Amino acid sequence: MAGIFSTGYRKASIARVVMKPGTGLIRINGKDLNDYFICRLHQIRVVAPLKLVGKDKNFDFTIQVLGGGLSGQVDSVRHAIAKTLSEFDSALKPLLKDKGLLTRDSRIKERVKAGLRGARKARQYRKR
């Protein structure tokens, strides 16, 4: 088996995943999962789709993540892993979809408008 490829997105982050049969090893940008995402909460969010379907020790993942901050990268990796699992076994798709793991979170930073201090903040108004 050559591997199953998938891509996940969140904010400005893009994650490309290759899934192969293995022992549960997850490598992100050449580093182990625990070395790349130091925060325990981030590690839990990344492996959530695997734990949900009970396949956390069946596959090895090689992941390339570009752009965004840590939070965006975590969610893009999670999205990509869920998409890869659903591609591998279509019976897992309803379970992943019910938990919202296959839906892309399309919220991005709002642009700054001309004449304002930010996306929405205007200058202070003085009546007198």
URBELUR-V696335 format. One record per helix or strand. SS is the DSSP state (h for helix, s for strand). FROM is the first residue (numbers start at 1). TO is the last residue. Records with the same first field share a line. If there is no record, write none. Layout:
SS=FROM-TO + FROM-TO
This chain:
s=4-10 + 13-21 + 26-28 + 31-32 + 59-66
h=33-36 + 40-53 + 70-88 + 90-98
